[in-house]
Amino acid sequence: MRTFFFTLAALSLSAVASAQVAVRAKTLHTVSGAPIANGVVVIVDGKIAAVGPASEVAIPEGFQILESNVVTPGLIDARSVVGLAGIVGQKNGDQDQHENSAPIQPELRALDAYNPKDRLVDWVRGFGVTTVQTGHAPAELVPGQLFIVKTTGRTADVAAVVPFSAVAATLTTGAQRSGKEAPGTRGKMVALLRAKLIEGQEYAKAHAAAADSEGKENDKGGDKKGAPKRDLGLEAIAAVLAGDVPLIVTANRAQDIASALRVAKEFQLKIVLDGAAEAYLLLDEIKASGCSVILHPTMQRSVGETKNLSFQTAAKLKEAGILFAIQSGYEAYVPKARVVLFEAAVAASHGLGFEGALRAITLDAAKILGLDARVGSIEVGKDGDLALYDGDPFEYTTHCVGTVIEGVVVSSGETDR
């Protein structure tokens, strides 16, 4: 058996790229259970085949062995623009997260805009981030679609886990337009969103009626009846109305969060609140609605609509029993990417604690994305996605010394912080 010790020096990826890997950890955080001292994870063909104390888990002969002080599940960023927002930050160059030609454009697919080879993807992966829900920025009323990817792969299609995971909507001043362009006010934003949802309802009804009519005509040997002309945007809205994908609504002020909940109730939508800076003012309402929250980055600037954000909101959501995740998010003034590892660390020190912070960027994030059967914890049968650290992951002086995705070491050594 070959043993590889992760150090602060970069390690050759080609030497350890394999789907037959075992990882030894002085402390193994499975998240789904208690931490395991001197733990072992065995990965076979990209899936976790065994996990437990070294005294109970045998490592098959010939497996490559990685060793680290601390191992966690691969981190999950539940809302990002990485891959659409590039590392160079040049408008008309690597910034594809904001299309400003129209306020409502649910037909825009993140899959078509994602660049898996952008250095920003590699950078966040170097901190242990293995799964990301990314897509169009909350800069228009309906900016486009989101999708879920692993932070590896030659193409977007290869990287994609869920090619169409959600439609994004924005109820913040960031989606308002100037001059006589609409929407220019909060009332107009909600009115336009309602109108698009109603249009989607009518579109879905018309297609259902056409399909029913076609079936009856076919039974009689008659001619087919034509369905309404295909509309990509309304197809996406119809998927939201049918509950096939959620509507992820960016809202920070309490009044906007209330509007999002109101629209969701009216149309019986599955929504996820995004940002939610003032969520602590509406904990009862959010809890009663049953929706989850992808909370703003803990260290986001507290200006404008986020001026009332709190480092303790994550802890309050946990105390209220509301499912939430911590995200990297998007801020127009720095179109790059934050790191969920750091954002969770600050939340941990403001009441959330280590376990709560780790869950917010692993298992609970996976639950919100509907992927908890596949990622988010270290359990037999799940993807072999791991993050390896030389100390407490939430200590700034700690380094991520290895990232494993489906049994393949995709990052190793020290990442610039």
C-alpha positions in Angstrom: 0.0 0.0 0.0 1.2 3.5 -0.8 0.8 6.2 1.8 0.6 9.9 1.0 1.1 12.5 3.7 -0.5 15.8 3.0 1.8 18.7 3.9 1.9 22.4 3.1 3.9 21.8 0.0 2.0 21.1 -3.2 1.5 17.5 -4.0 1.5 16.0 -7.5 -2.1 15.4 -8.4 -1.3 12.8 -11.1 0.4 10.7 -8.4 -2.8 10.2 -6.4 -5.6 10.6 -8.9 -7.6 7.4 -8.3 -11.1 6.3 -7.4 -9.6 3.5 -5.1 -8.6 5.6 -2.1 -8.5 5.3 1.7 -8.2 8.3 4.0 -6.9 8.2 7.5 -7.8 11.1 9.9 -6.8 11.9 13.4 -10.3 13.4 13.7 -13.0 12.4 11.2 -16.1 14.6 11.2 -18.8 12.5 9.5 -21.5 15.2 10.3 -24.2 12.5 10.4 -22.7 11.2 13.6 -20.2 11.9 16.3 -16.6 12.6 15.3 -14.4 9.6 15.0 -10.9 9.6 16.5 -8.3 7.8 14.3 -11.0 7.4 11.6 -10.7 5.7 8.2 -12.7 6.3 5.0 -12.5 3.8 2.2 -13.6 5.0 -1.3 -14.3 2.5 -4.1 -15.2 3.6 -7.6 -16.1 7.1 -6.4 -18.4 6.0 -3.5 -17.8 5.6 0.2 -17.5 1.9 0.9 -16.6 1.9 4.5 -16.1 4.4 7.4 -15.2 4.0 11.0 -12.4 3.7 13.5 -9.1 2.4 12.2 -9.4 -0.5 14.5 -12.6 -1.6 12.7 -12.1 -0.6 9.1 -9.6 -2.6 7.0 -7.9 -0.9 4.1 -7.8 -3.1 1.0 -4.4 -4.1 -0.4 -3.2 -1.8 -3.1 -5.3 1.2 -2.2 -3.6 4.6 -2.1 -3.7 6.0 1.4 -4.0 9.7 2.3 -3.4 10.9 5.9 -4.6 14.2 7.5 -5.2 15.6 10.9 -8.8 16.5 10.2 -11.2 15.3 7.5 -14.7 16.6 6.8 -17.3 16.0 4.1 -16.6 18.0 1.0 -18.0 21.5 1.6 -21.2 22.7 -0.2 -21.9 26.2 -1.3 -25.6 26.5 -1.7 -25.7 29.8 -3.6 -22.9 31.2 -5.7 -22.0 32.7 -9.0 -18.6 31.0 -9.3 -18.0 29.7 -12.8 -20.1 32.6 -14.3 -18.2 35.2 -12.3 -14.5 34.6 -13.2 -11.4 35.3 -11.3 -10.1 38.1 -13.6 -13.2 40.2 -13.1 -13.4 41.9 -16.5 -16.7 43.0 -17.8 -17.4 41.5 -21.3 -14.7 39.0 -20.4 -15.3 36.5 -17.7 -18.4 38.1 -16.1 -21.4 36.2 -17.4 -23.5 36.2 -14.2 -25.6 39.3 -15.1 -27.6 39.8 -18.3 -29.2 43.2 -18.1 -31.2 43.3 -21.3 -34.5 42.4 -19.6 -35.8 42.2 -16.0 -37.4 38.7 -16.4 -35.5 36.0 -18.1 -36.0 32.6 -16.6 -34.9 31.0 -19.9 -31.3 31.7 -19.2 -29.5 28.5 -18.3 -26.6 28.5 -15.9 -25.4 25.4 -17.6 -24.8 27.4 -20.8 -22.7 30.1 -19.1 -20.6 28.0 -16.6 -16.9 27.8 -17.2 -15.5 24.8 -15.2 -12.0 25.7 -16.0 -12.1 29.2 -14.6 -9.4 29.6 -12.0 -12.0 30.8 -9.4 -13.5 27.4 -9.5 -10.1 25.8 -8.8 -9.5 28.4 -6.0 -12.7 27.7 -4.0 -12.1 23.9 -4.5 -8.7 24.4 -2.8 -10.5 25.3 0.4 -12.5 22.0 0.4 -15.6 23.1 -1.6 -16.7 20.2 -3.7 -20.3 21.0 -4.6 -21.8 24.3 -5.6 -25.2 25.6 -6.7 -24.3 28.4 -9.0 -25.9 30.6 -11.7 -27.1 34.0 -12.5 -26.7 36.8 -10.0 -29.6 38.4 -8.1 -29.4 41.6 -10.2 -32.6 41.3 -12.1 -36.2 40.4 -11.0 -35.9 36.9 -12.6 -32.2 36.7 -13.6 -32.2 33.1 -14.8 -31.7 29.5 -13.7 -29.3 27.9 -11.3 -27.7 24.5 -11.5 -25.6 22.3 -9.2 -22.1 21.2 -10.1 -19.1 19.4 -8.7 -16.0 21.7 -8.7 -14.2 19.5 -11.2 -14.7 18.2 -14.8 -13.7 19.3 -18.2 -17.1 20.6 -19.3 -20.2 22.0 -17.7 -22.1 18.8 -18.7 -19.5 16.6 -17.0 -19.4 18.8 -13.9 -23.2 19.0 -13.6 -25.0 17.2 -10.8 -28.4 18.8 -11.4 -28.5 20.7 -14.8 -31.6 22.7 -13.7 -31.9 23.1 -10.0 -33.9 26.3 -9.5 -35.2 29.5 -10.9 -33.8 32.6 -9.2 -35.9 35.7 -8.3 -34.9 38.9 -6.7 -36.9 41.2 -4.4 -34.3 43.7 -3.5 -33.4 47.2 -4.8 -30.6 45.5 -6.8 -33.3 44.3 -9.2 -34.9 47.7 -9.6 -34.4 49.7 -12.8 -33.9 53.5 -13.2 -35.8 56.1 -15.2 -39.0 54.8 -16.7 -37.9 51.2 -17.0 -39.8 48.7 -14.8 -39.6 47.6 -12.2 -38.7 50.7 -10.4 -40.4 50.0 -7.0 -41.1 47.1 -4.7 -44.7 47.0 -5.6 -43.9 46.8 -9.3 -41.4 44.0 -8.7 -44.0 41.8 -6.9 -46.7 42.7 -9.5 -44.4 41.7 -12.4 -43.5 38.4 -10.7 -47.1 37.6 -10.0 -48.0 38.4 -13.7 -45.2 36.0 -14.9 -46.4 33.3 -12.6 -50.0 33.7 -13.8 -48.7 33.6 -17.4 -46.9 30.4 -16.6 -50.1 28.9 -15.1 -52.0 29.6 -18.3 -49.2 28.3 -20.5 -49.1 25.0 -18.5 -52.9 24.7 -18.7 -52.9 25.2 -22.4 -50.2 22.6 -23.0 -52.1 20.1 -20.7 -55.3 20.8 -22.6 -53.6 20.3 -26.0 -52.1 17.0 -24.8 -55.5 15.8 -23.6 -57.1 16.8 -26.9 -54.4 15.1 -28.9 -54.9 11.9 -26.9 -58.6 12.0 -27.6 -58.2 12.7 -31.3 -55.6 9.9 -31.6 -58.0 7.5 -30.0 -60.6 8.5 -32.7 -58.0 8.5 -35.4 -58.4 12.2 -35.9 -55.9 15.0 -36.5 -53.6 16.2 -33.8 -54.4 19.5 -32.1 -51.5 22.0 -31.8 -50.2 23.1 -28.5 -49.2 26.7 -27.8 -46.0 27.9 -29.3 -43.0 26.8 -27.2 -41.7 29.4 -24.8 -38.4 28.5 -22.9 -39.0 31.1 -20.2 -42.5 29.9 -19.5 -41.4 26.3 -19.5 -39.0 27.2 -16.6 -41.8 29.1 -14.8 -44.1 26.1 -15.3 -41.5 23.8 -13.7 -41.6 26.1 -10.6 -45.4 26.0 -10.5 -45.4 22.3 -10.8 -42.9 22.0 -7.9 -40.3 20.4 -10.0 -37.8 23.0 -9.0 -37.9 25.7 -6.3 -38.0 29.4 -6.7 -35.0 30.8 -4.9 -35.9 34.4 -3.8 -33.3 36.9 -2.8 -34.8 39.1 -0.2 -33.1 40.9 2.7 -35.4 43.3 4.3 -38.2 42.0 6.4 -40.9 43.5 4.2 -39.4 41.8 1.1 -39.1 38.4 2.9 -42.8 38.8 3.8 -43.7 39.5 0.2 -41.8 36.4 -0.9 -43.7 34.3 1.6 -47.0 35.8 0.5 -46.4 35.0 -3.2 -45.3 31.5 -2.3 -48.5 30.9 -0.4 -50.6 32.4 -3.1 -49.2 30.2 -5.8 -48.3 27.2 -3.6 -44.7 27.4 -4.5 -41.7 25.7 -3.1 -39.4 28.6 -2.3 -36.0 29.0 -0.6 -35.1 32.4 0.9 -31.8 33.7 -0.3 -29.8 36.3 1.6 -32.5 37.0 4.3 -30.5 39.5 6.3 -33.5 40.4 8.4 -34.7 36.9 8.8 -34.4 37.2 12.6 -37.4 39.5 12.5 -39.7 36.9 11.0 -38.6 33.7 12.5 -42.1 32.5 13.3 -43.4 33.3 9.8 -40.5 31.6 8.1 -40.8 28.6 10.3 -44.6 28.4 9.7 -44.1 28.6 5.9 -41.8 25.5 5.9 -39.3 27.2 3.6 -35.6 26.9 4.1 -33.0 29.7 4.1 -29.7 30.1 2.2 -28.3 32.8 4.5 -26.1 35.6 3.3 -22.3 35.4 3.8 -21.7 36.1 7.5 -19.2 38.8 6.7 -21.1 40.5 3.9 -21.0 44.3 4.1 -23.8 45.7 6.3 -24.8 48.5 4.0 -28.1 49.4 2.2 -30.5 46.5 2.4 -28.1 44.5 4.5 -27.4 47.2 7.0 -29.3 45.3 9.7 -27.6 42.0 9.1 -26.3 40.2 12.2 -23.4 37.8 12.8 -25.9 35.9 15.0 -28.6 35.3 12.5 -27.4 31.8 11.7 -27.5 30.9 15.4 -31.1 32.3 15.7 -32.2 30.2 12.7 -30.8 27.1 14.2 -32.5 27.9 17.6 -35.8 28.4 15.7 -35.4 25.0 14.0 -35.3 26.5 10.5 -33.2 24.6 8.0 -30.5 26.8 6.6 -27.2 26.9 4.8 -24.4 29.5 4.6 -23.5 30.7 1.2 -20.7 32.6 -0.6 -23.4 34.8 -2.4 -22.8 37.7 -4.7 -22.0 41.3 -4.3 -21.9 43.6 -7.4 -18.9 45.6 -6.2 -16.7 42.5 -6.0 -17.8 40.1 -8.7 -15.6 37.3 -7.5 -16.4 34.6 -4.8 -16.3 34.4 -1.1 -15.4 31.1 0.7 -18.1 29.4 2.7 -15.4 27.9 5.0 -14.6 31.4 6.3 -18.2 32.6 6.4 -19.2 29.6 8.5 -16.2 30.1 10.8 -17.4 33.5 11.8 -20.9 32.3 12.4 -19.5 29.5 14.5 -17.9 32.1 16.8 -21.1 34.0 17.1 -23.4 31.4 18.6 -23.7 28.8 15.9 -20.9 26.6 17.2 -18.6 24.2 15.4 -21.2 21.5 14.7 -23.8 23.9 13.5 -21.4 25.8 11.3 -20.1 22.6 9.7 -23.6 21.3 9.0 -24.5 24.7 7.4 -21.9 24.1 4.7 -22.3 20.3 4.4 -25.4 18.2 5.3 -27.9 20.9 5.8 -26.9 22.6 2.6 -27.3 19.2 0.9 -30.8 18.9 2.3 -31.8 22.2 0.9 -30.4 21.2 -2.5 -32.2 17.9 -2.3 -28.9 16.0 -2.5 -28.5 14.7 1.1 -28.8 11.1 -0.2 -25.6 11.7 -2.2 -23.4 14.3 -0.5 -23.1 16.3 2.7 -21.9 13.7 5.2 -19.4 10.8 5.3 -21.6 7.7 5.0 -21.4 4.5 3.2 -23.0 4.8 -0.3 -22.5 8.5 -0.6 -20.0 10.2 -3.0 -16.4 10.1 -2.0 -16.1 13.9 -1.5 -13.8 14.9 1.3 -11.9 17.9 2.6 -8.6 17.4 4.4 -7.2 20.0 6.8 -4.1 20.2 9.0 -6.1 21.5 11.9 -9.4 22.9 13.0 -11.1 23.9 9.7 -12.5 27.1 11.2 -9.2 28.4 12.4 -7.7 30.9 10.0 -4.2 29.5 10.3 -5.4 26.1 9.2 -4.8 24.9 5.7 -6.8 22.8 3.4 -4.2 20.2 2.4 -6.4 18.1 0.1 -9.7 18.0 -1.7 -11.2 14.7 -2.9 -14.1 14.4 -5.3 -15.6 11.0 -5.9 -12.4 9.4 -4.9 -10.1 11.5 -7.0 -7.7 14.0 -5.4 -8.5 17.2 -7.2 -6.6 19.7 -5.0 -3.7 19.4 -2.7 -1.1 21.5 -0.9 -1.4 25.0 0.4 -4.0 27.4 -1.1 -3.3 31.1 -1.1 -5.6 32.7 1.5 
